[in-house]
Amino acid sequence: MAIANGTKFGRKPKLTDHQRQLTRHRMADGDTCRAIARDLGVAHTTISRLR
């Protein structure tokens, strides 16, 4: 019933699509996960999961 009404389940993503794309470019350029995470204000594990 809830799905039929358009309800979305689960936690909201910490990063937007644009931030994910920017993160992948920075990782390709050689930036560390910790440096990227510090700039975005998230945990380094959030960034490392994007690999």
C-alpha positions as a printed Julia matrix, in Angstrom:
51×3 Matrix{Float64}:
  0.0    0.0     0.0
  2.74   2.48    0.92
  4.75   1.73   -2.21
  1.63   2.21   -4.32
  1.25   5.66   -2.75
  4.82   6.61   -3.73
  6.45   6.33   -0.31
 10.25   6.01   -0.43
 11.96   3.79    2.13
 15.43   3.9     3.61
 17.91   6.49    4.63
 18.49   9.56    2.47
 21.87   9.62    0.71
 24.59  11.74    2.31
 25.92  12.92   -1.06
 24.07  14.34   -4.02
 24.64  12.99   -7.52
 26.84  16.0    -8.3
 28.95  15.42   -5.18
 29.39  11.74   -6.09
 30.56  12.68   -9.57
 32.96  15.29   -8.17
 34.29  12.74   -5.68
 35.01  10.18   -8.4
 36.9   12.82  -10.42
 38.96  13.84   -7.4
 39.78  10.21   -6.59
 40.92   9.7   -10.18
 43.16  12.77   -9.82
 44.81  11.22   -6.76
 43.13  12.98   -3.81
 42.81  10.9    -0.65
 39.46   9.72    0.7
 40.09  11.59    3.94
 40.79  14.9     2.19
 37.66  14.62    0.06
 35.57  13.64    3.1
 36.88  16.61    5.07
 35.89  19.01    2.28
 32.4   17.52    1.97
 31.8   17.13    5.71
 31.22  13.38    5.71
 33.06  10.33    7.06
 35.92   8.89    5.0
 34.09   5.57    4.88
 31.28   7.26    2.94
 33.8    8.28    0.3
 35.58   4.93    0.21
 32.27   3.17   -0.56
 32.07   5.05   -3.87
 35.02   3.19   -5.38
